[in-house]
Amino acid sequence: MKQYSKLSLAELQNEYSAVLSEYEKYKAQGLKLDLSRGKPNSEQLDISMPLLGALSSREDCFSEAGFDCRNYGIIDGLPEMKKLFSELLGIKEEYITVGGNSSLQLMYDTIARAMIFGVVGSPRPWAKEEGLKWICVTPGYDRHFGMTETFGFELISVPMLADGPDMDMVEELVRDPKVKGMWCVPKYSNPTGNTYSDEVVRRLAKMECAAPDFRIMWDNAYAVHDLGSEGDTLLDIFAEAEKWGNLDRIFYFSSTSKVTFPGAGVALMAASPANKAQIAKYLGAQTIGYDKLNQLRHLKYFGDASAVRAHMRALGEFIGVKFAITLDALNTLRGLGIAEWTEPRGGYFISLNVMEGTAKRVFELMKDAGVTLTSVGATFPYGKDPKDENLRIAPTFPKNSDLRTATAILAIAVRLAALEKLLKNA
């Protein structure tokens, strides 16, 4: 099949009739399938079930130093948990604070503290400044955007390129002192799966910012989520920032949410000693300590970073099948000139750009056929995709058989929406 834009009117009409017939067959099945969120399915979660039995006796509830983890205390996390995260992520133990189950909560708390108290280097609390702005790499993560919107920031979109955000645009934007921060998912970014190049990381670390308290929210959620043995590598943002005297610029986050259980993982925040000292003053007013028994469960289940990596290789094989199924379906669109998509080497998502002006129509067609997608616009600030073209595809949740069906319908819906537009404009 040649590109749709090169078909004659009669060829377009014939193709439309054929694709519509395929679509109606699926629609008649009364399906109920979900491609909307990057959640593990139950079979994937089963892999981590032994973790729940890691604490089976009183003796299991004590840390290496003999602390009874059933009690209050150790507000910034068990030292051995910091050591595990340090080995796994390549960041210094002394930078790490271990939190509860949610890295998003740590991010929210970080911005809330900045609003109320400011950060290291702030001339005043952020809430006492007017017209604050925040850089959002797009397409990106809707929960990030929603968080900064909640705090009243003006959200500014910067395009995601193959090697990370458009740094020429970022470097221009940070000349404005009202720009206080930036969201980054640097490895296997949500939803494109792109990983920031060494050069992008260096430019982020050394760029001159007009705001003395500019902060990068470095959400390394997919740090160990390779789909195969040849995963992407990410430069150490702390080491680069330290070279340029900008160590305080970085707030680093990660978690085991998609390593073990999303609702019961272990989250961390890493920051410079100066940032960490400031945070500690306020953290003690917020909590007497996070869930240390959950930290112990993970420690006893894994033991060390090598065990986590082995576990992730098993998950990578499991999830890799789902990505292959999805890409096989998208490859049926190759050569038609109506869609482009990413082929990441890790993470949880595929970013699909359909013919401009048809993403909402694809969403409607999928919904009518019984398949739920992430809402169109979710990958952009304020939920508005200016080109109406981007769809975030999350292959991990459905069973493989359901995923084959859902992605087959997706390819058909993309074709059908494009043909409708071309026929309308013919």
N, C-alpha and C positions, 0 to 999 in steps of 0.2 A: 504493500500500500504506500503510495506517495503522500507527501505532505497534504494535509487537508486544505490548506490555503491555495493549493495548486489544482484542486479538483474543479471540474466544470459543475454547473448547477445541477445537471442531471446526475452526475456522479455523487454530489453531495446529498441529493435526495435519496438515491439508492442506499448510500451508506447510512444515512439517518434511519431509514426504514429497517435496515438489518440490525443496527445497534439498538434501536428502540425495541425490537422484537426480543433480543437477548435480555434487555433490561426488564421487560414485562414478565418474562419467565421467572426471574429472581423475585420480582415484586410480589408475584402470586404465591410465593412460598410462606409468607407471613413470618419472616425472620425477625430475630431480636438479638443483634450483635453489637459489640462495643469496641470502637477504636479510639476512644476519646481521651483517655488518660494513661500516663506512663506508669501503670501499676503492674507488679508481678502477678502472675496467675497462681492458683492454688498449688499446682504441680511444682512451680518454682519455689514457693514458700515451703513446700514439704522437704526440700533439700536441707533446710536449716532447722528442722524439728528437733534434732538432738540437742540443740542449744538450750531448749527449755528444761532439759534434765541435767544441766551442768552443775546445778547446786542441789545436791541430794541429801546433805547432812549439815549439822551445825558447824562442823569443821570447815566445810566449803565456804562459809560466809565470812571468813577472815581474810584480810588483805595480806600481802607479803610481809608487811611491817607488823602484822598482828592486830590490825584495827578491825573491830566488829562492824561489818558493812550493813548490818541490820539497823544501825543506830544513826543519829545525826552526825554531821561533821564532814570534813574534807571537802570544802565548798567548791574547789576548782578541779576536782576529779582525782581518782586514784593515780599515784605515780606510775604504776605499771601500765595503766590505760594510756597515759601520756606517752610512755615509751613505745607502746604498740603503734599508736598513731604516728609517732615520730618516725619509726622505721618504715611504716607503710607509705607515708606521704613525703618523706624527705624534708621535714621541717623540725626545728629545734624543740626539744621537750619544754624548755623554759618559756616558749611562746604560747603553749597550749593551755586552754581551759576546756575541760570536759563538761558538757552540759547534760541535758536530758535526752529525750528521744527525737527532738526536732531541731534541725539546723535553721529552719525558717523562723522558729521562735527566737533563736539567738540573733538572727538578722534583725527581726522586728525590735527586740530589746536594744540592740546596738543603735539603731536609728532613734528610738525613743529616748535613750540616754543622751544622744547628741542634741536632740530637740530641747531637752530639759536642762542639761548641764553643759553642753558643748563637748568637744573632744580635745585631745592634746593639741595645743596651738590655736584653739578657737578664741577670738577676741570677746565672744559672748555666746550664750546658748543659741542654737540655730533658730529656735522658736521666736527669738527676739529680732530676727532679720526678716525683711520683706522680700517677696519675689524670688524665693529660692528655686533652683533648677536642678534636674538630675538627668544624666545621660543614660539612655536605654538602647542597647544594641538590638537591632531588629533584623529578622524575626527573632524573638526571645521568649522569656519565660513570663507567663501572665501573672503568676503570683508575685514575682518581683515588682512588676509594674504596678500592680494593685496596692502593694505595700507602700511604695513611695507616693502614689496618688493619695492614699489615705492620710498621709502626713502633710499633704498640701503642696508638694513639689510640682512645678511645671516639668512635664516629661518631654525630653528631646530625643528624637529618634536618630540613631546613627546606623548606617547599613552594615550588616555582617558580610564580610568578604571571605574568600576561600581560606585566608590565613588569619582571620580575626576581624575585629572592628576596623572601620575606615579610619586609620590613625591620623590622616591629614585633617579630617573633620574633627576628631576628638581633640587634637592639639590646638585647633582653632577655638573650639568651644570653651576649653578650660582657661582661656584668657579672660573669661568673664568671672569676676569674683562671686557672682551669684550661683555659679555652678559648683555644687558642694560634693557631688559624688557620681559614681558610675557603677552600674551592674555589670559583672562579668561572670560568665560560665565558661572558663578557659579551656577545658578539655571536654571534647564531645558535646559541644554547646547545645542547649535545648532551644530550638528543635533541629538545628541544621546538622549537628554532629561534627561540626568543624572544630579543630583544635588551634589555639593561638600559636603562631610561629614564634621562634626565638626573637626575631626582630620586633614583633608586636609587643611581646612581654617587656623587652628592653625599653621600647619607646614609652610604654605605660609607666615604667618604673622611674624614668629619668625626666619626663616631660615637665615643663615649668607651668605651674598652676597659679592663677591669680589669687584664689582662695587659699590662705595659709593652712586651712583645716580640710582641704579636699581629701576625700576618702574613696578608695576602690573597694567595693564589696566583691570579694574574690570567692565565688561560690563554686568550689571544686567538687561538685556533687558526684561526678563520674570519673573520679581520679583513677580508680582501679577497674573500670568497667569495659575492658577490652573484649571484643568479640572473637578475637583470634590471637595467635602467638605474635603477630606483627601489629601490636597496638601503637598508638601515637605516643610521643613523648612531649612533656611540657617543661619549659624552663622554670627554675626556681625564682618566683617573683620576689621573695624576701631577699635573697642574695643580690639580685639586681637592684632592688630599691635601696639596699644598704650601701651599695657602691656610690650612689648619688645623694646620700644623706636623706633619703625619703622613706626610711623604714616605717615611720609612723603612718604612712599613707595607706597601708594595707590592712584590711580586716579579712581574714581568711576563714572559710567555713567548709565543713564537710560532715559526713555522717555515714553510718552503716545502714541507712534506711533501705537501700536497694542491694545491700550485701546480705543482710539477714531478714529482718521484719520491718517494713515501713512504719508500722505503728508502735514498734518496740525496739528501735535501734538505739545507737549511741551517737550523739552529735558532738561536734567540737567547734570551738572558735580559736584561732591563732592570731596573735598580734604582737607587736613590739613590746619590749619590757615597759616602756613608758605608757603605752596604751593599756597594757594589762594591769599596771599598777592603778591607773585611773578607774578602770572597770571594776577592779576588786573593791574599791571604796563603796560602790553602789550595789554590787552583787550581794554583799552581805546584808543589805537591807531588804533584798528581794527574796532570798531563799536561805535556808539553813544547810542546804546541800541537795544535789541531784541524786538520782537513783543509782546508788553504788552497787546494789545487788545485780542490776542489769549490766553494769560495767564488768562485774565479776563473772557473770554468765558468759559474756563475750570473751573475756580473758581465758577462762577455763576451757571453753569450746575451741578457741583458736590456738592459744598459746603464744604464737609469734606471727610476724608478718608473712613469713613463707607459707604458713597454713592458710592465711587469708587469701594469698595469691592463688594457692591451689584450689581453694573453694571458688574463687572468681573464675578460674579457668573452666570449672564445671558449669558455672552459671553462664559463662560466655558461649559454651557449646550449646547449651539449652536455648539461650536467647538468639544465638546466631542462626538457628534453624528458622526462627520466626522472621528475622530480617531477610533471610534468603527467600522465604515464601513471598514476602511483600515485594521485594525487588523483582522477583520473577513476574509478578502481576504488572508492576510498573513498566517492565521491559516490553510488554505488549504495546506500549504507547510509543516506543522508540521509533524515530523517523517520521512521526506524524506532525511534528512541529507544534504540538499543543500543550506540552508539559515538560518540565525539568525537575529533577529531584536529586537529593544528596545520597551518597552511598557511604555512610560513616563506618569507621572501623571500631566503633564502640558507642557506649551510651544507650539511650532508650528510645530515640526518635529518628524519624526521617522527615525532612522538610520537602514538601511537594508544592511547586509553583505550577498552577494550571494556566490556561489561557486567560490573559488579563480580562477582568470583568466577569468571570464565571465561577469564582470560588463559592459564592453564596448559592449559586444554582447547583453546583456539585453537592454542597451540603444538603440542600433540599431534596435532591434526587436520592441521596444516600438515606436520609431520614425516611422518605416515603418507601424505600425498599427495606427498611428495618435495620439500618446500620447507623450507629451514633458516631459522629466525628466531633473533635474539639471545635467549638464555635469559631466561625470565620471571624478574623480580627483579633482573636485571643493572643496571637503572637506579636501584637503591636500595642503601644500605649493607647489607653482609652478604648481599647477594643475596636480600633478602626484601621483596617488594612487599606491604605490609600489606593492600591491597585486592584483590590478584590481578587487576589491571585494565590495567596498562601494558605496551605493546609498543613497542620501538624499531624503526622501519622504516628500512632503509638501501637506497635505490633505486639507488645508483650503480654497483654491481658487475655486475649481469646485463646481457646484451644486451637491447635494447629489446623484441624479440619474446619473450624469456624473461621479461622484467619484466611484460609484459602478462599472460602466463599466471600468473605467481606472484602478482600482485596481484589477479587475478580469483579465484584460489583463496583468497587472504586474505579477501576480502569474503565469500565463501561460508562459510569457516570461522568467521568472526565471527557470521554469521547462524545457522549450525548450532549453535554453542556456546550462543548466547543462547536459541534455541528449546529445546534440551535442558533448560536450567535452568528456563525458564518451564513446560515440560510437567511437569518433575519436581515443581514447586511448585504446579501447578494443582490 
